[in-house]
Amino acid sequence: MKRTWIEILACPVCKTELNITVDEEKDSEIITGNLTCPDCGDLYPIVDSIPNLLPKSLRETE
């Protein structure tokens, strides 16, 4: 995920701006990390540079 995307992404549940935690970054690409909503507390993982913005109830469990 490009770091600049954080400016346009919002929580799909409550539409609040998301906070980002980066675990791995290469150049300006975020490889792994999390997007977190400060209002509703939902967490959205970033895996292989792809943010999963599905609500937790709709994500496949591992």
Summary of the structure (lengths in Angstrom):
residues: 62
radius of gyration: 11.1
end to end distance: 21.5
largest distance: 32.6
contacts: 150
relative contact order: 0.24
helix: 13%
strand: 42%
